[in-house]
């Protein structure tokens, strides 16, 4: 509980998808980014990086919202099981 109180719980640090396709997709992304790095001018590549950063921000926001909704749903299920919803 101390970790929760002091804000030292970061669930996203413990998420490691076990789907083997996840690693393959990340490798494809890395390879594509490297290819664009070689193909584009420095200014064009900077613009691409900005776009990738924006996509990362929206993905992070979506993940946080999904986590919150999942937590809320789990708490509601526990309340229902424990009879608090009656």
C-alpha contacts under 8 A as a table, 3 or more apart, distances in Angstrom:
res1	aa1	res2	aa2	distance
1	X	4	X	5.16
1	X	5	X	6.24
2	X	5	X	4.98
2	X	6	X	6.08
3	X	6	X	5.30
3	X	7	X	6.00
3	X	8	X	4.80
3	X	9	X	5.85
4	X	7	X	5.12
4	X	8	X	6.01
4	X	9	X	5.75
5	X	8	X	7.70
10	X	13	X	5.73
10	X	14	X	7.57
11	X	14	X	5.50
11	X	15	X	6.93
12	X	15	X	5.39
17	X	22	X	6.78
18	X	22	X	7.51
19	X	22	X	5.53
19	X	23	X	7.72
20	X	23	X	5.80
20	X	24	X	6.87
21	X	24	X	5.03
21	X	25	X	6.06
22	X	25	X	5.19
22	X	26	X	6.27
23	X	26	X	5.14
23	X	27	X	6.24
24	X	27	X	5.07
24	X	28	X	6.24
25	X	28	X	5.02
25	X	29	X	6.18
26	X	29	X	5.00
26	X	30	X	6.14
27	X	30	X	5.07
27	X	31	X	6.09
28	X	31	X	5.09
28	X	32	X	6.09
29	X	32	X	5.11
29	X	33	X	6.13
30	X	33	X	5.14
30	X	34	X	6.15
31	X	34	X	5.11
31	X	35	X	6.17
32	X	35	X	5.02
32	X	36	X	6.22
33	X	36	X	5.11
33	X	37	X	6.09
34	X	37	X	4.93
34	X	38	X	6.44
35	X	38	X	5.26
35	X	39	X	6.16
36	X	39	X	4.87
36	X	40	X	5.68
36	X	45	X	7.09
37	X	40	X	5.72
37	X	41	X	7.87
37	X	42	X	7.89
37	X	45	X	6.03
40	X	43	X	7.88
40	X	44	X	5.67
40	X	45	X	5.63
41	X	44	X	5.14
41	X	45	X	6.08
42	X	45	X	5.08
42	X	46	X	6.15
43	X	46	X	5.08
43	X	47	X	6.42
44	X	47	X	5.14
44	X	48	X	6.34
45	X	48	X	4.93
45	X	49	X	6.19
46	X	49	X	5.04
46	X	50	X	6.27
47	X	50	X	5.07
47	X	51	X	6.35
48	X	51	X	5.08
48	X	52	X	6.22
49	X	52	X	4.98
49	X	53	X	6.10
50	X	53	X	5.04
50	X	54	X	6.25
51	X	54	X	5.07
51	X	55	X	6.26
52	X	55	X	5.07
52	X	56	X	6.16
53	X	56	X	4.95
53	X	57	X	6.23
54	X	57	X	5.05
54	X	58	X	6.37
55	X	58	X	5.23
55	X	59	X	6.10
56	X	59	X	5.03
56	X	60	X	6.06
57	X	60	X	5.07
57	X	61	X	6.24
58	X	61	X	5.05
58	X	62	X	6.12
59	X	62	X	5.08
59	X	63	X	6.08
60	X	63	X	5.07
60	X	64	X	6.15
61	X	64	X	5.15
61	X	65	X	6.23
62	X	65	X	5.11
62	X	66	X	6.09
63	X	66	X	5.00
63	X	67	X	6.04
64	X	67	X	5.07
64	X	68	X	6.18
65	X	68	X	5.09
65	X	69	X	6.14
66	X	69	X	5.10
66	X	70	X	6.02
67	X	70	X	5.07
67	X	71	X	6.07
68	X	71	X	5.11
68	X	72	X	6.09
69	X	72	X	5.02
69	X	73	X	6.06
70	X	73	X	5.09
70	X	74	X	6.07
71	X	74	X	5.05
71	X	75	X	6.17
72	X	75	X	5.14
72	X	76	X	6.21
73	X	76	X	5.07
73	X	77	X	6.17
74	X	77	X	5.07
74	X	78	X	6.27
75	X	78	X	5.10
75	X	79	X	6.19
76	X	79	X	5.03
76	X	80	X	6.13
77	X	80	X	5.01
77	X	81	X	6.14
78	X	81	X	5.09
78	X	82	X	6.03
79	X	82	X	5.14
79	X	83	X	6.12
79	X	84	X	5.00
79	X	85	X	6.09
80	X	83	X	5.14
80	X	84	X	5.85
80	X	85	X	5.20
80	X	86	X	7.85
81	X	84	X	7.67
83	X	86	X	5.77
